[in-house]
Amino acid sequence: MNLPFQIDLSNKIIAVTGAGGVICSAFARALAACGARVALLDVNYDAAKKVADEIGDKAIAVKCNCLDKQSITDAKAEIEKAFGKVNFLINGAGGNNPRASTDNETMTPDLTGVKDFFALEESGLRFVFDLNITSAFLVTQVFAADMVKTGGNIINISSMNAFRPLTKIPAYSAAKAGVSNFTEWLAVHFAPCGIRCNAIAPGFFVTNQNRALLFNEDGTPTARTGKILSATPMKKFGEIDDLIGCLLWLADDKASGFVTGTVIPVDGGFSAYSGV
């Protein structure tokens, strides 16, 4: 992996949740390339194992359900057996669900055959909030218990939705806003313990989760892609490598040792653009 700059993370043992996904698997590779020992946690063990095998002996894959505290505790024990106590956590598990998404951007009364706000399922809302908020809460409870004695670093993955709620996905937008708020709360709460807590808020990147929303089956961009790019001053989607510099800066205690409680957008200017 080509890093934008090199830092020394040889004293870090890092747990990354959602590590089988596009963004967090790239994070795991970058952190390992800087000398860290990295545990890739995912409910999809095969996806995490594939990445861990590519990284080599500095990485292990651990099957973990981030909504089950016993599963998280078991994962922690497995990591400690392989590497030692975790002193760096990345809460990357998250996502959306169709049950919590509307068909249209705005409400059109009496329009039949369309899933509007009133047709959204409570189970979908709860699923999305659990996947993003509850998972970060439970995982942090388990792994930060040791950090309060030794210090540590926590990076949460928020979203552009936290700054500018997107149409059609009310639950995901609200949940990621919650992740940003939770990040700030943790930063204050853990500051006396020497634990820094920040979040990265990616703008628009093409991932497995959103590809169908951004491109048609024939590869042409959807109307939603047109809207996104027109509201992004840099007029392009981000590349996963665009996130790595921010990650490494937050990971380096020398470079960002006085930085905590921040939510950093990496978005090509989307959050700064008013549309005018």
C-alpha positions as a printed NumPy array, in Angstrom:
array([[  0.   ,   0.   ,   0.   ],
       [  1.275,   3.478,  -0.915],
       [  0.901,   5.71 ,   2.151],
       [  0.805,   9.524,   1.911],
       [  3.336,   9.633,   4.749],
       [  4.817,   7.217,   7.265],
       [  4.227,   7.121,  11.02 ],
       [  5.353,   4.662,  13.675],
       [  2.487,   2.634,  15.167],
       [  4.612,  -0.281,  16.327],
       [  3.354,   0.202,  19.89 ],
       [ -0.314,   0.048,  18.867],
       [ -2.693,  -2.897,  19.061],
       [ -5.749,  -1.884,  17.086],
       [ -9.249,  -3.339,  16.902],
       [-11.201,  -2.348,  13.786],
       [-14.892,  -3.189,  13.562],
       [-16.599,  -3.502,  10.206],
       [-13.15 ,  -4.43 ,   8.906],
       [-14.474,  -6.566,   6.063],
       [-15.892,  -3.468,   4.359],
       [-14.217,  -1.278,   1.764],
       [-13.256,   1.64 ,   4.011],
       [-12.219,  -0.161,   7.178],
       [-10.298,  -2.873,   5.35 ],
       [ -8.235,  -0.093,   3.757],
       [ -7.753,   1.43 ,   7.211],
       [ -6.513,  -1.911,   8.544],
       [ -3.998,  -2.222,   5.71 ],
       [ -2.667,   1.301,   6.269],
       [ -2.315,   0.886,  10.02 ],
       [ -0.525,  -2.438,   9.647],
       [  1.809,  -0.861,   7.078],
       [  2.809,   1.578,   9.827],
       [  3.748,  -1.267,  12.158],
       [  0.545,  -1.726,  14.17 ],
       [ -0.864,  -5.117,  15.018],
       [ -4.433,  -5.067,  13.768],
       [ -7.457,  -7.191,  14.628],
       [-10.125,  -7.116,  11.927],
       [-13.541,  -7.623,  13.521],
       [-16.595,  -8.371,  11.399],
       [-19.733, -10.466,  11.582],
       [-18.683, -11.618,   8.094],
       [-15.606, -13.565,   9.132],
       [-14.666, -14.614,   5.604],
       [-14.465, -10.99 ,   4.436],
       [-12.264, -10.036,   7.387],
       [-10.112, -13.17 ,   6.986],
       [ -9.416, -12.387,   3.346],
       [ -8.038,  -8.961,   4.261],
       [ -6.093, -10.26 ,   7.27 ],
       [ -4.445, -12.923,   5.106],
       [ -3.423, -10.242,   2.611],
       [ -1.865,  -8.151,   5.388],
       [  0.084, -11.019,   6.924],
       [  1.323, -11.752,  10.428],
       [  0.502,  -8.287,  11.769],
       [ -3.225,  -8.997,  11.379],
       [ -5.841, -11.443,  12.578],
       [ -9.495, -11.806,  11.651],
       [-12.019, -12.176,  14.455],
       [-15.687, -12.999,  13.987],
       [-17.669, -10.508,  16.053],
       [-21.289,  -9.434,  16.31 ],
       [-20.983,  -5.835,  17.472],
       [-24.554,  -5.901,  18.809],
       [-23.796,  -8.791,  21.181],
       [-21.708,  -7.796,  24.189],
       [-20.611, -11.365,  24.863],
       [-19.419, -11.692,  21.271],
       [-17.433,  -8.453,  21.667],
       [-15.966,  -9.677,  24.96 ],
       [-14.969, -12.97 ,  23.344],
       [-13.346, -11.056,  20.478],
       [-11.378,  -8.974,  22.95 ],
       [-10.082, -12.117,  24.648],
       [ -9.017, -13.564,  21.298],
       [ -7.125, -10.394,  20.424],
       [ -5.377, -10.29 ,  23.799],
       [ -4.264, -13.893,  23.358],
       [ -2.75 , -13.099,  19.958],
       [ -1.385,  -9.564,  20.445],
       [ -2.043,  -8.185,  23.943],
       [ -4.372,  -5.472,  25.205],
       [ -5.981,  -3.159,  22.674],
       [ -4.988,   0.511,  22.99 ],
       [ -6.571,   1.83 ,  19.786],
       [-10.133,   1.28 ,  18.571],
       [-11.839,   2.096,  15.29 ],
       [-15.63 ,   1.847,  15.374],
       [-16.372,   1.23 ,  11.717],
       [-19.363,  -1.109,  11.893],
       [-22.485,   0.548,  10.493],
       [-24.784,   0.88 ,   7.534],
       [-28.306,   1.526,   6.31 ],
       [-31.317,  -0.683,   5.564],
       [-34.024,  -0.445,   2.871],
       [-36.747,  -0.796,   5.523],
       [-35.739,   2.64 ,   6.815],
       [-35.484,   4.376,   3.426],
       [-38.19 ,   6.196,   1.479],
       [-38.701,   5.932,  -2.286],
       [-39.076,   9.656,  -2.902],
       [-37.013,  12.611,  -1.756],
       [-40.044,  14.656,  -0.695],
       [-43.59 ,  13.871,   0.393],
       [-46.311,  13.687,  -2.244],
       [-49.7  ,  13.201,  -0.542],
       [-52.038,  10.556,  -1.994],
       [-49.383,   9.08 ,  -4.283],
       [-49.995,   5.322,  -4.305],
       [-47.443,   2.565,  -4.685],
       [-44.639,   4.594,  -3.152],
       [-42.935,   3.923,   0.175],
       [-43.216,   7.267,   1.935],
       [-42.27 ,   8.337,   5.446],
       [-45.41 ,   6.838,   6.947],
       [-44.67 ,   3.448,   5.411],
       [-41.232,   3.094,   7.001],
       [-40.911,   0.124,   9.323],
       [-40.126,   0.549,  12.99 ],
       [-37.932,  -2.547,  12.802],
       [-35.867,  -0.872,  10.089],
       [-35.372,   2.249,  12.17 ],
       [-34.28 ,   0.217,  15.187],
       [-31.954,  -1.912,  13.053],
       [-30.167,   1.136,  11.602],
       [-29.806,   2.835,  14.978],
       [-28.5  ,  -0.351,  16.563],
       [-26.059,  -0.999,  13.733],
       [-24.533,   2.475,  14.004],
       [-25.076,   3.755,  17.548],
       [-25.558,   0.722,  19.77 ],
       [-22.632,  -1.092,  18.187],
       [-20.261,   1.826,  18.834],
       [-21.564,   2.106,  22.397],
       [-21.104,  -1.588,  23.233],
       [-17.741,  -1.993,  21.512],
       [-16.376,   1.1  ,  23.249],
       [-17.621,  -0.152,  26.607],
       [-15.7  ,  -3.389,  26.18 ],
       [-12.437,  -2.114,  24.705],
       [-12.083,   1.227,  26.513],
       [-12.208,  -0.487,  29.915],
       [ -8.458,  -1.125,  29.687],
       [ -7.678,   2.202,  28.04 ],
       [ -8.894,   4.207,  31.045],
       [ -5.83 ,   2.909,  32.884],
       [ -3.254,   3.306,  30.123],
       [ -4.615,   5.877,  27.668],
       [ -5.695,   5.192,  24.127],
       [ -7.183,   6.37 ,  20.884],
       [-10.718,   5.92 ,  19.532],
       [-11.767,   6.843,  16.011],
       [-15.412,   6.569,  15.043],
       [-16.702,   6.546,  11.481],
       [-19.402,   9.15 ,  11.063],
       [-20.748,  10.347,   7.708],
       [-21.573,  13.367,   5.6  ],
       [-25.177,  12.61 ,   6.626],
       [-24.287,  13.916,  10.073],
       [-23.61 ,  17.383,   8.615],
       [-26.239,  17.496,   5.879],
       [-29.102,  14.974,   6.211],
       [-29.663,  13.279,   2.894],
       [-33.068,  12.665,   1.353],
       [-34.601,   9.165,   1.491],
       [-32.496,   7.901,   4.426],
       [-33.81 ,   9.518,   7.629],
       [-32.72 ,   6.763,  10.003],
       [-29.163,   6.576,   8.688],
       [-28.768,  10.361,   8.712],
       [-30.032,  10.594,  12.291],
       [-27.92 ,   7.649,  13.405],
       [-24.709,   9.102,  12.001],
       [-25.504,  12.449,  13.608],
       [-25.721,  10.431,  16.804],
       [-22.292,   8.917,  16.144],
       [-20.814,  12.417,  15.831],
       [-22.477,  13.547,  19.057],
       [-21.38 ,  10.36 ,  20.839],
       [-17.827,  11.011,  19.67 ],
       [-17.839,  14.447,  21.275],
       [-19.339,  13.067,  24.475],
       [-16.71 ,  10.336,  24.716],
       [-13.922,  12.852,  24.121],
       [-14.995,  14.898,  27.135],
       [-15.726,  11.89 ,  29.331],
       [-12.42 ,  10.135,  28.669],
       [-10.135,  13.184,  28.494],
       [ -8.829,  12.775,  32.074],
       [ -7.844,   9.189,  31.203],
       [ -5.625,  10.138,  28.29 ],
       [ -8.018,   8.73 ,  25.7  ],
       [ -8.519,  10.784,  22.566],
       [-11.739,  10.31 ,  20.625],
       [-12.401,  11.717,  17.17 ],
       [-14.43 ,  10.834,  14.103],
       [-13.883,  10.811,  10.373],
       [-16.918,  11.776,   8.289],
       [-16.437,  10.532,   4.719],
       [-18.22 ,  12.342,   1.943],
       [-19.227,  10.341,  -1.099],
       [-17.212,   7.25 ,  -1.86 ],
       [-18.377,   4.34 ,  -3.985],
       [-18.74 ,   1.27 ,  -1.76 ],
       [-20.554,  -2.044,  -1.945],
       [-23.405,  -0.587,   0.109],
       [-24.178,   2.393,  -2.102],
       [-23.069,   1.298,  -5.568],
       [-26.609,   0.466,  -6.705],
       [-27.776,   3.947,  -5.657],
       [-25.01 ,   5.671,  -7.591],
       [-24.812,   3.646, -10.801],
       [-27.305,   1.851, -13.003],
       [-26.769,  -1.772, -13.986],
       [-25.205,  -0.65 , -17.273],
       [-22.658,   1.47 , -15.395],
       [-24.18 ,   4.848, -16.181],
       [-24.559,   7.308, -13.284],
       [-27.95 ,   7.622, -11.624],
       [-29.773,  10.907, -11.126],
       [-28.643,  10.807,  -7.485],
       [-25.023,  10.738,  -8.625],
       [-25.664,  13.842, -10.688],
       [-27.036,  15.663,  -7.656],
       [-24.134,  14.57 ,  -5.46 ],
       [-21.448,  15.668,  -7.875],
       [-23.174,  18.971,  -8.604],
       [-23.103,  19.699,  -4.853],
       [-19.466,  18.633,  -4.465],
       [-17.133,  21.521,  -5.359],
       [-14.379,  19.108,  -6.416],
       [-16.886,  17.439,  -8.813],
       [-15.869,  13.85 ,  -8.121],
       [-16.33 ,  10.947,  -5.768],
       [-13.615,  10.356,  -3.222],
       [-11.123,   7.527,  -3.531],
       [-10.567,   5.386,  -0.457],
       [ -6.93 ,   6.5  ,  -0.389],
       [ -8.19 ,  10.054,   0.203],
       [ -9.158,   8.993,   3.735],
       [ -5.807,   7.534,   4.715],
       [ -3.984,  10.798,   5.401],
       [ -6.67 ,  11.901,   7.859],
       [ -6.609,   8.466,   9.499],
       [ -2.838,   8.484,   9.972],
       [ -2.836,  12.023,  11.329],
       [ -5.446,  11.106,  13.952],
       [ -3.601,   7.854,  14.677],
       [ -0.293,   9.585,  15.419],
       [ -0.129,  10.768,  19.025],
       [  2.675,  13.179,  18.153],
       [  0.878,  14.795,  15.231],
       [ -2.578,  15.065,  16.811],
       [ -1.935,  14.584,  20.501],
       [ -3.998,  17.66 ,  21.445],
       [ -6.853,  16.804,  19.083],
       [ -9.967,  15.259,  20.59 ],
       [-13.702,  15.71 ,  20.138],
       [-13.48 ,  16.547,  16.433],
       [-15.539,  15.249,  13.511],
       [-13.49 ,  15.752,  10.369],
       [-15.217,  15.821,   6.974],
       [-13.307,  14.329,   4.063],
       [-15.774,  15.284,   1.369],
       [-14.409,  17.366,  -1.483],
       [-16.138,  20.435,  -0.04 ],
       [-19.679,  19.013,   0.047],
       [-20.374,  20.126,   3.632],
       [-19.16 ,  23.669,   2.896],
       [-21.234,  24.236,  -0.239],
       [-24.559,  26.03 ,   0.115],
       [-25.665,  25.346,  -3.448],
       [-25.263,  28.993,  -4.446]])
